[in-house]
Amino acid sequence: MRKTMKESIQSTVQDMLNSDLKTSFSKKDFNEMGIEFSEIRISSEEIKAIRKKTKLSQAVFARLLNVSPSSVRQWEQGKRIPTGSTKVLLDLINKSPHILDYRINS
């Protein structure tokens, strides 16, 4: 495939994803098109800062993330690191601290 065509396809698919259009691409499809998802790296200090930005205790923050308070404590102490979808969720909360407010009943 010509480089310009590949770049055009990559751009179109990325625009589709950014526009929340439903797609049925597999990981292999994305790899073949050269589309990569950025790796989320998050430090213990960043996790603590995210939690403080939300103004929640470790226990409430853990409940919001559907993890144990021990997990949050260990992440903040650097003893463990979050994985998978939890890293994505932390990244989303960092970008938009009130994204999960709907889960808290007043």
N, C-alpha and C positions, 0 to 999 in steps of 0.2 A: 504494500500500500504506500502511495506517495506520502511524503512527510506532511505536506499541506493538507491533504485529505484527512490524514490521521488527526492532525491538530484541529481541523474543523469538526470532526466527529467528537473528539474529546471535549471541545468547547460546547457543542450542542448538548451532549449528555450531561455535562456539568451544569449547564443552564437548566436542564430538566430537573435535575436533583435539587438545585437551589430554589426552583419554583414549586417544589413539593409535588411534582407530577409523579404519578405511580409508574414505576418501571419494574421490569422483571429480569433485570440483568443479574448474572451470577458473578461471583468473585473472579472467575476465569474470564468472563466477558470484560470486566473492568481492567483486568491485567492486560488483556490483549489490546485494549484501547489506550493503555498507558495512563489510566486514571488511578490515582492513589489517594488513600484517606490518610490524613495527617495523624501521626501518633500523638496521643495525649500524654504529656509528662506532667506530673504534679508532685510537688514536694510536700513534706510534712508541714512546713511553714505556710505554704499556700492553702492547704486544707484547713488549717487553723484560721487563717485569714478569711477564707470563704465562710466558715461557720460563724465567725465574729461579725462578718458583714450581714449575715442573716439575723444576727442578735438572738441566737438560740443556744441553749445549753447543749452539751454533748449528748445527753439523753434524748432531748427533743429532736436534735439534728439526726441522730441515729434512727429514731422512729420515722422521721420524714423520709430518710433514705432506705428504710426497711432493712437496716443492718443492726447489729448489736452495739450497745454503747461501748463495749470493749473494743470493737473494731475501730470506731471513731477515735477512741483514746490511743490505741496502738498506731493508727495512721498519723495522728498529731505528734506522737513521740518518735516517729520514724522507725518503729519496730516492724511494721507491716506496711504494704502499699495496697491501695485499692486496685481492683482489676476490672476488666471488661466494661460492662454497662455502667458500673458505679463510677468509673473514671469519666465516662461521657456525661453522666448526670452531674457530677461535681463541676465539670467544665461548663455545662449549661447554667448551673446555679451561680457560678462565678461571673458569667456574662450577664445573667439576668436573675439577681438574688431573690426576686419574688415569684419566680416561675412556678414554684410548688405551694404557694400560699393557699391555693384552693384545697389542699389536703388538710389544712389546719382548721378545725371547727371552732368558731368563736362562741 
